Structure formats: C-alpha cells, structure tokens
C-alpha cells in the first residue's frame, strides 16, 4: 500500500496563520492599553486623586509583562516538547478568554476593591497567553521559510503589531466619536473586549488548518527534543538569552512611550482632545506598518547592520523627543510618525534575530523568554516611569530614558554569539 506524502503548509497558509494570530493578540493587548488610560482610572479604582488612579491603572497594565515569562516558560515547554501548532492554539485561547472577561467586569462602585483585583487577574491571563503566542508565531514563519527569506517570512507576525493597533485605535476612535462620554464610560468601552471573541474564533480556525513546522517534525523524528527546555536555556544558552533580552529592550521602551505614555500625557498634560490624539497615533502607526517590510528586506543582507543602525537612530531620537512633543499638534504628530517609523525598522527583523539565537530544540522557550523578560524591563513600567520622570523632572528626561535603553540594546547586539543564524537546523 502506497503511503501518502505528508501534507505541507503553503506559503500563504503559513504567513496568514502567523499574521492573524499576532494581529488578534496585539489587538487584545492594545485595547487594554488604551482603556488603561481612558477608562479604567475612572471605573475600577476608588474615586479621589485622578493622578493616583492613572498610575494605579498603568500598574495593572504592567502585570501582563510580569506574567509573560510564565507564559513563555509554560507554552515554550510544550512548544519545544510537543510542537508549535497545538501550543499556539492554546496560547490564543488563553489570551482571548481573558480579554473577553475584562469586557464583562463590574466597576468599583458595584463591587469595591474586587474590581481592580479581578481586572488584574484577567490582565495576568492576557500576559500568560501573549507570552506563548509571539514566540510560536515567529517560529511558525521562520521555520517554514525557504533559504534566504527568513527575515522576510519572520516579519509577517511582526506586522500583527501595527495591524492590531490600527484595529484597536480605530474602534476606540469610532466609539469616542459616535457615543457621548457617559455612554462610552458606561458600556461603549466594553465592546472591543467582547467583540474580540469573534476574532479569536477566526484565529483558531486558521491555526487548526496548518501542519507542524518542518524543523520541529525533523527534531521529533530524530528524538532530539529535550526534557526541560527552560533549564537547558539557562544552563547552556544564557549568553544568547541575555543578548536577546537586551536586543529587545529599546524596541519595547520606544513602542510603549509612543502609545501608552504619549496618549496619557498628550490628553492630560498637553490637553489634546482624545479623538484627535487617537487619529494622530493611527497616522503614526501607518509608518510603523510601512517600515516593517522595508527593514525585513534590508535584514536579509545583514541583520546586525540594520539593528545597530536603527538603535543608534533611536538613541538620537530620544534627545529630540521632548521638543517635538511640546511643539503643538504638528510637533506631536511628527514625533509619533518618526518614533513609530523607527519602531518598524527595529521590530521588523527582531523576531528573526531573536529566534536565530537558539537551536531548534529550545527555540520556542528561548526566544519567548528573551522577548518576555525584555517586556518586563522595557515595557511593563515604561509608561509609569515615563510619567513619573515627566512630572518630576520634565519631559526631556523621558527622552533620556529612551536613549539609555538604546545604549543597552547596543550592548546586547555586541553579545550575539558568533554563528547565530542557523534557524533551519
């Protein structure tokens, strides 16, 4: 009896499956970030000092970044032991359920202190899911890539970030434009969280139609999977892990300054209308989306050259951040466009660069942990730290904070082990 050949994923299947998942994940993540600035301080915390409520809300935003390494260790373990496909489905379900539940939570006036506690718990669930999603989506792309196209394939899950942001920002803009402020605060803000369930169902369907990556199939056939991938990463690949964390650092700081901090500071300290600022951010995100594929094509000719060059530019951008942001609507728009354009250049090759630091048997765990730990250092408290710096010392210190993170990223690039880049093996 002739044995049928194993079904292979088509390029379109692979790229769409890696893109749709991260789009949904980042949509879920960003609607929380937006609501943490515009809604949660008013609804989920004890009435009183508005500034304290904003800071407390931003602190719950940071919980997901603490949860990310837990998700990376959990899903990374099964992704390296059992395969990428099943793990990606479970990660998406975890993120989706947590997001949906946020849309059903009662506020502080109804259940008191339980409101911020339940909000924090759901936020933790979001972080666990995202900790397993990003690494798997990147591997789905790069482990199916033909030779010479790993950076191009690897940029497709990265495109999920600007697409998810445009969807979330667009939805919040429409709600803010169509509803009164009272309607928005009572029930309008819940709609993006509840409607995310539809996107999750679509993502699950797409993920269930794909097969396992060729790299993992070969690993499993040769019985080369390791028993405890995280222990192997810390014992044998610690330098690669530290390098991955530092390489990702400036990317995280830059993005969350341009999104969460900028939205908070622009609509409070600079008194810009919420709807206008959301439009300004969506305009900037177009530059984010446009520069991702450009940088990926450039990275096929040299990963380190692109990453070092853009990191230097980010450090210089930090020095000009405050003058631009303070120069009215036109200056703030220019700051967002320039900052998010730099974000696209550094983010496009990032997934490929991080995945290339680790061998197949620990790649899911290693790349996910590096990205997640960088999230703790570079993103979890970035809006909080930036707000504190701006209020305590002035807006220029927010720029210095970004420039310092870029210097640390340059140090990480110098730590990249020689020979990194053999993702096919």
VEXDREN-2710 file (C-alpha; in Angstrom, 1 decimal):
% VEXDREN-2710
k/r/px/py/pz
1/UNK/0.0/0.0/0.0
2/UNK/1.5/3.4/-1.1
3/UNK/1.9/5.8/1.8
4/UNK/0.5/9.3/1.1
5/UNK/3.1/12.1/1.5
6/UNK/2.7/14.3/4.5
7/UNK/0.7/17.5/3.7
8/UNK/2.8/20.6/3.6
9/UNK/1.8/24.1/4.5
10/UNK/1.6/26.6/1.6
11/UNK/3.4/29.9/2.0
12/UNK/0.1/31.7/2.1
13/UNK/-1.2/29.4/4.9
14/UNK/2.0/29.9/6.9
15/UNK/2.2/33.7/6.6
16/UNK/-1.5/34.2/7.2
17/UNK/-1.6/31.9/10.2
18/UNK/1.4/33.7/11.7
19/UNK/-0.1/37.1/11.0
20/UNK/-3.7/36.6/12.1
21/UNK/-2.7/35.2/15.5
22/UNK/-0.4/38.1/16.4
23/UNK/-2.9/40.6/15.0
24/UNK/-5.5/39.3/17.4
25/UNK/-3.1/39.1/20.3
26/UNK/-1.9/42.6/19.8
27/UNK/-5.5/43.9/19.3
28/UNK/-6.4/42.4/22.6
29/UNK/-3.3/43.8/24.2
30/UNK/-3.7/47.3/22.8
31/UNK/-7.4/47.7/23.7
32/UNK/-6.3/47.1/27.3
33/UNK/-3.6/49.7/27.0
34/UNK/-6.0/52.3/25.6
35/UNK/-8.6/51.5/28.2
36/UNK/-6.0/51.7/30.9
37/UNK/-5.5/55.4/30.1
38/UNK/-9.0/56.4/29.1
39/UNK/-11.4/54.2/31.1
40/UNK/-10.0/52.1/34.0
41/UNK/-8.8/55.0/36.2
42/UNK/-12.4/56.3/36.3
43/UNK/-14.2/53.0/36.7
44/UNK/-12.1/50.4/38.5
45/UNK/-10.4/52.4/41.2
46/UNK/-11.5/54.3/44.3
47/UNK/-12.7/57.8/43.4
48/UNK/-10.3/60.5/44.6
49/UNK/-6.9/61.6/43.3
50/UNK/-7.1/61.3/39.5
51/UNK/-3.3/61.2/39.1
52/UNK/-3.1/58.3/41.5
53/UNK/-5.8/56.4/39.7
54/UNK/-4.0/56.8/36.4
55/UNK/-0.7/55.5/37.9
56/UNK/-2.6/52.6/39.5
57/UNK/-4.2/51.7/36.2
58/UNK/-0.9/51.8/34.4
59/UNK/0.5/49.5/37.1
60/UNK/-2.2/46.9/36.2
61/UNK/-1.1/47.4/32.6
62/UNK/2.4/46.2/33.7
63/UNK/1.0/43.0/35.3
64/UNK/0.9/41.3/31.9
65/UNK/4.6/41.8/31.3
66/UNK/5.3/40.0/34.6
67/UNK/3.0/37.2/33.5
68/UNK/4.7/36.9/30.1
69/UNK/7.7/34.9/31.2
70/UNK/5.4/32.5/33.0
71/UNK/3.5/32.0/29.7
72/UNK/6.8/31.7/27.9
73/UNK/8.1/29.0/30.2
74/UNK/4.7/27.1/30.1
75/UNK/3.9/27.3/26.4
76/UNK/7.6/27.3/25.4
77/UNK/8.0/23.9/27.3
78/UNK/5.1/22.3/25.4
79/UNK/6.1/24.1/22.1
80/UNK/9.6/22.6/22.3
81/UNK/8.3/19.2/23.5
82/UNK/5.1/18.6/21.7
83/UNK/5.1/21.0/18.8
84/UNK/4.3/24.6/17.7
85/UNK/0.8/24.1/16.3
86/UNK/-1.0/22.8/19.4
87/UNK/0.8/25.3/21.7
88/UNK/-0.2/28.2/19.5
89/UNK/-3.9/27.2/19.7
90/UNK/-3.8/27.1/23.5
91/UNK/-2.0/30.4/23.8
92/UNK/-4.6/32.1/21.6
93/UNK/-7.4/30.7/23.7
94/UNK/-5.9/31.8/26.9
95/UNK/-5.4/35.4/25.7
96/UNK/-8.9/35.5/24.1
97/UNK/-10.8/34.3/27.1
98/UNK/-9.0/36.7/29.4
99/UNK/-9.8/39.6/27.1
100/UNK/-13.5/38.7/26.8
101/UNK/-13.9/38.5/30.6
102/UNK/-12.5/42.0/31.0
103/UNK/-15.4/43.3/29.0
104/UNK/-17.9/41.7/31.5
105/UNK/-16.3/43.0/34.7
106/UNK/-18.3/45.3/37.1
107/UNK/-16.7/48.5/38.3
108/UNK/-15.5/49.8/41.7
109/UNK/-18.9/51.3/42.5
110/UNK/-20.6/47.9/42.4
111/UNK/-18.0/45.5/43.9
112/UNK/-15.4/47.8/45.5
113/UNK/-11.9/46.6/45.8
114/UNK/-12.8/43.3/44.0
115/UNK/-13.0/45.4/40.7
116/UNK/-9.2/46.2/40.4
117/UNK/-8.4/42.7/41.7
118/UNK/-10.4/40.9/39.0
119/UNK/-9.1/43.3/36.4
120/UNK/-5.6/42.5/37.5
121/UNK/-6.3/38.7/37.3
122/UNK/-7.6/39.0/33.8
123/UNK/-4.7/41.1/32.8
124/UNK/-2.4/38.4/34.2
125/UNK/-4.2/35.9/31.9
126/UNK/-3.6/38.2/28.9
127/UNK/0.1/38.2/29.7
128/UNK/0.3/34.4/30.0
129/UNK/-1.3/34.0/26.6
130/UNK/0.9/36.6/24.9
131/UNK/4.0/35.0/26.5
132/UNK/3.3/31.9/24.5
133/UNK/1.9/33.5/21.3
134/UNK/4.6/35.7/20.0
135/UNK/7.5/33.1/20.0
136/UNK/5.3/30.4/18.4
137/UNK/4.0/32.7/15.7
138/UNK/7.6/33.8/14.8
139/UNK/8.8/30.2/14.6
140/UNK/5.8/29.2/12.5
141/UNK/7.0/31.7/10.0
142/UNK/10.8/31.3/10.1
143/UNK/10.9/27.5/10.4
144/UNK/8.8/27.3/7.2
145/UNK/10.9/29.9/5.4
146/UNK/12.9/28.9/2.3
147/UNK/16.7/29.7/2.4
148/UNK/17.5/33.4/2.2
149/UNK/14.0/34.5/3.2
150/UNK/13.9/34.0/7.0
151/UNK/13.7/37.7/7.8
152/UNK/11.0/38.3/5.2
153/UNK/8.9/35.4/6.5
154/UNK/9.7/36.5/10.1
155/UNK/8.3/40.0/9.6
156/UNK/4.8/38.7/8.9
157/UNK/3.9/38.0/12.6
158/UNK/5.6/41.4/13.4
159/UNK/3.0/43.1/11.1
160/UNK/0.4/41.9/13.5
161/UNK/1.5/44.7/15.9
162/UNK/0.6/47.7/13.8
163/UNK/-2.5/46.0/12.3
164/UNK/-3.7/45.1/15.8
165/UNK/-3.0/48.7/16.9
166/UNK/-4.9/50.2/14.0
167/UNK/-7.9/47.9/14.7
168/UNK/-8.0/48.8/18.4
169/UNK/-7.3/52.5/17.9
170/UNK/-9.8/52.7/15.1
171/UNK/-12.5/51.0/17.2
172/UNK/-11.9/53.3/20.2
173/UNK/-11.9/56.3/17.9
174/UNK/-15.3/55.4/16.4
175/UNK/-16.8/54.7/19.8
176/UNK/-15.5/58.0/21.1
177/UNK/-16.8/59.8/18.0
178/UNK/-20.3/58.2/18.0
179/UNK/-21.1/57.9/21.7
180/UNK/-21.4/60.5/24.4
181/UNK/-18.7/60.5/27.1
182/UNK/-21.2/59.0/29.5
183/UNK/-22.2/56.2/27.1
184/UNK/-18.6/55.4/26.4
185/UNK/-17.7/55.1/30.1
186/UNK/-20.8/53.1/31.0
187/UNK/-20.8/50.5/28.2
188/UNK/-19.1/51.6/25.0
189/UNK/-15.6/50.7/26.1
190/UNK/-16.7/47.1/26.7
191/UNK/-17.5/46.5/23.0
192/UNK/-13.9/46.0/21.8
193/UNK/-13.2/43.4/24.6
194/UNK/-16.4/41.5/23.8
195/UNK/-16.1/41.6/20.1
196/UNK/-12.5/40.2/20.3
197/UNK/-14.2/36.8/20.8
198/UNK/-15.1/36.8/17.1
199/UNK/-11.5/37.5/16.0
200/UNK/-10.3/34.7/18.3
201/UNK/-12.7/32.2/16.7
202/UNK/-11.3/33.2/13.3
203/UNK/-7.7/32.8/14.5
204/UNK/-8.4/29.4/16.0
205/UNK/-9.8/28.2/12.8
206/UNK/-6.8/29.3/10.8
207/UNK/-4.4/27.8/13.3
208/UNK/-6.1/24.4/13.3
209/UNK/-5.7/24.1/9.5
210/UNK/-1.9/24.2/9.4
211/UNK/0.6/21.4/10.0
212/UNK/3.6/21.3/12.2
213/UNK/6.8/23.1/11.1
214/UNK/9.4/21.1/9.1
215/UNK/12.1/21.9/11.6
216/UNK/10.1/20.5/14.6
217/UNK/9.0/17.5/12.5
218/UNK/12.7/16.7/11.9
219/UNK/13.5/17.2/15.5
220/UNK/10.8/14.9/16.7
221/UNK/11.7/12.2/14.1
222/UNK/15.2/12.1/15.4
223/UNK/14.0/12.2/19.0
224/UNK/16.2/15.2/19.8
225/UNK/13.6/17.1/22.0
226/UNK/14.9/18.0/25.4
227/UNK/13.2/17.1/28.7
228/UNK/13.2/20.6/30.3
229/UNK/13.8/23.3/27.7
230/UNK/13.9/26.2/30.1
231/UNK/16.7/24.6/32.2
232/UNK/18.7/23.9/29.1
233/UNK/18.3/27.6/28.0
234/UNK/19.6/28.9/31.4
235/UNK/22.4/26.3/31.6
236/UNK/23.7/26.2/28.1
237/UNK/22.4/29.3/26.3
238/UNK/22.5/32.0/29.0
239/UNK/24.6/34.4/26.9
240/UNK/22.1/34.1/24.0
241/UNK/19.2/34.7/26.4
242/UNK/20.8/37.9/27.9
243/UNK/21.6/39.1/24.4
244/UNK/18.0/38.6/23.3
245/UNK/16.7/40.5/26.3
246/UNK/18.9/43.5/25.7
247/UNK/18.4/43.5/21.9
248/UNK/14.6/43.8/22.5
249/UNK/14.8/46.4/25.2
250/UNK/14.8/49.7/23.2
251/UNK/12.0/48.3/21.0
252/UNK/9.8/47.8/24.0
253/UNK/10.6/51.2/25.6
254/UNK/10.1/53.1/22.3
255/UNK/6.8/51.5/21.5
256/UNK/5.1/52.0/24.8
257/UNK/6.4/55.6/25.0
258/UNK/4.8/56.2/21.6
259/UNK/1.5/54.6/22.5
260/UNK/0.5/54.4/26.2
261/UNK/2.6/57.2/27.6
262/UNK/2.0/59.5/24.7
263/UNK/-1.7/59.0/24.8
264/UNK/-1.8/59.6/28.6
265/UNK/0.5/62.7/28.5
266/UNK/-1.0/64.2/25.3
267/UNK/-4.6/64.0/26.6
268/UNK/-3.8/65.2/30.1
269/UNK/-0.7/67.4/30.4
270/UNK/-0.9/68.8/26.9
271/UNK/-4.8/68.9/26.9
272/UNK/-5.2/67.4/23.4
273/UNK/-8.7/66.0/22.6
274/UNK/-8.9/62.2/22.9
275/UNK/-10.3/61.7/19.4
276/UNK/-7.6/63.8/17.8
277/UNK/-4.8/62.1/19.5
278/UNK/-6.1/58.7/18.6
279/UNK/-6.1/59.8/15.0
280/UNK/-2.6/61.1/15.3
281/UNK/-1.4/57.7/16.7
282/UNK/-3.1/55.8/13.9
283/UNK/-1.4/58.1/11.4
284/UNK/1.9/57.3/13.1
285/UNK/1.1/53.6/13.0
286/UNK/1.0/53.7/9.2
287/UNK/4.7/54.5/9.3
288/UNK/5.2/51.6/11.7
289/UNK/3.5/49.2/9.3
290/UNK/5.3/50.6/6.2
291/UNK/8.8/50.3/7.6
292/UNK/8.5/46.7/8.9
293/UNK/8.7/45.1/5.4
294/UNK/11.4/47.6/4.3
295/UNK/13.6/46.6/7.3
296/UNK/13.0/42.9/6.7
297/UNK/14.2/43.1/3.1
298/UNK/17.3/45.1/4.3
299/UNK/17.9/42.5/7.1
300/UNK/18.3/39.7/4.5
301/UNK/21.5/41.4/3.6
302/UNK/22.7/41.8/7.1
303/UNK/20.8/41.5/10.4
304/UNK/23.3/43.2/12.7
305/UNK/23.9/46.2/10.3
306/UNK/20.2/47.1/10.3
307/UNK/19.8/46.6/14.1
308/UNK/22.9/48.6/15.1
309/UNK/22.0/51.4/12.7
310/UNK/18.4/51.8/13.9
311/UNK/19.4/51.5/17.5
312/UNK/21.7/54.5/17.1
313/UNK/18.9/56.4/15.5
314/UNK/16.6/55.6/18.4
315/UNK/19.2/56.9/20.8
316/UNK/19.3/60.2/18.9
317/UNK/15.5/60.4/18.6
318/UNK/15.3/60.2/22.4
319/UNK/17.2/63.5/22.5
320/UNK/14.7/65.2/20.3
321/UNK/11.5/63.7/21.8
322/UNK/10.6/66.4/24.2
323/UNK/11.0/69.4/21.8
324/UNK/8.8/67.7/19.2
325/UNK/6.2/66.5/21.7
326/UNK/5.9/70.0/23.1
327/UNK/5.5/71.8/19.8
328/UNK/1.7/71.5/19.4
329/UNK/-0.3/69.1/17.3
330/UNK/2.1/69.2/14.3
331/UNK/5.2/68.5/16.5
332/UNK/3.5/65.7/18.4
333/UNK/2.3/64.2/15.1
334/UNK/5.8/64.4/13.7
335/UNK/7.2/62.8/16.9
336/UNK/4.7/59.9/16.6
337/UNK/5.4/59.3/12.9
338/UNK/9.2/59.4/13.4
339/UNK/9.2/57.3/16.5
340/UNK/6.8/54.6/15.1
341/UNK/8.8/54.6/11.8
342/UNK/11.9/53.7/13.8
343/UNK/9.8/51.2/15.7
344/UNK/9.0/49.4/12.4
345/UNK/12.7/49.3/11.4
346/UNK/13.8/47.7/14.7
347/UNK/10.7/45.5/15.0
348/UNK/10.7/44.0/11.5
349/UNK/13.8/41.8/11.9
350/UNK/13.6/41.4/15.6
351/UNK/11.7/38.1/15.7
352/UNK/14.1/36.5/13.2
353/UNK/17.1/37.9/15.1
354/UNK/15.9/36.5/18.4
355/UNK/14.9/33.1/17.0
356/UNK/18.3/32.7/15.4
357/UNK/20.0/32.9/18.8
358/UNK/18.7/29.4/19.8
359/UNK/18.8/25.9/18.4
360/UNK/15.6/24.1/17.3
361/UNK/15.2/22.1/20.5
362/UNK/14.9/25.2/22.7
363/UNK/14.0/27.8/20.2
364/UNK/10.3/28.3/21.3
365/UNK/11.3/28.6/25.0
366/UNK/14.5/30.7/24.4
367/UNK/13.0/33.2/22.0
368/UNK/9.8/33.6/24.1
369/UNK/11.7/34.0/27.3
370/UNK/14.0/36.6/25.8
371/UNK/11.1/38.6/24.4
372/UNK/9.1/38.3/27.6
373/UNK/11.9/39.3/30.0
374/UNK/12.6/42.3/27.8
375/UNK/8.9/43.2/28.2
376/UNK/9.3/43.3/32.0
377/UNK/12.4/45.5/31.8
378/UNK/11.4/47.6/28.8
379/UNK/7.6/47.8/28.7
380/UNK/5.9/46.8/32.0
381/UNK/6.8/50.0/33.8
382/UNK/7.7/52.2/30.8
383/UNK/4.5/54.3/30.9
384/UNK/4.7/54.6/34.7
385/UNK/8.4/55.5/34.7
386/UNK/8.0/58.0/31.9
387/UNK/5.0/59.6/33.6
388/UNK/7.0/59.9/36.9
389/UNK/10.0/61.3/35.1
390/UNK/8.0/63.9/33.1
391/UNK/6.2/65.1/36.3
392/UNK/9.2/65.1/38.5
393/UNK/12.0/66.3/36.2
394/UNK/10.4/67.4/32.9
395/UNK/9.6/65.8/29.5
396/UNK/13.3/65.8/28.3
397/UNK/14.1/63.1/30.9
398/UNK/11.6/60.8/29.1
399/UNK/13.8/61.1/26.0
400/UNK/16.9/60.4/28.1
401/UNK/15.2/57.2/29.4
402/UNK/14.7/56.1/25.8
403/UNK/18.3/56.9/24.8
404/UNK/19.6/54.9/27.7
405/UNK/17.6/51.9/26.7
406/UNK/19.1/52.2/23.2
407/UNK/22.6/52.1/24.6
408/UNK/21.8/48.9/26.5
409/UNK/20.4/47.4/23.2
410/UNK/23.7/48.2/21.5
411/UNK/25.5/46.3/24.3
412/UNK/23.1/43.3/23.6
413/UNK/24.0/43.3/19.9
414/UNK/27.6/43.0/20.8
415/UNK/26.8/39.9/22.9
416/UNK/25.3/38.0/20.0
417/UNK/27.3/34.7/19.8
418/UNK/29.2/34.1/16.6
419/UNK/27.4/31.7/14.3
420/UNK/23.9/32.6/15.4
421/UNK/21.5/32.4/12.4
422/UNK/21.1/28.7/11.6
423/UNK/17.4/28.6/12.1
424/UNK/17.0/25.8/9.6
425/UNK/18.9/23.4/11.8
END
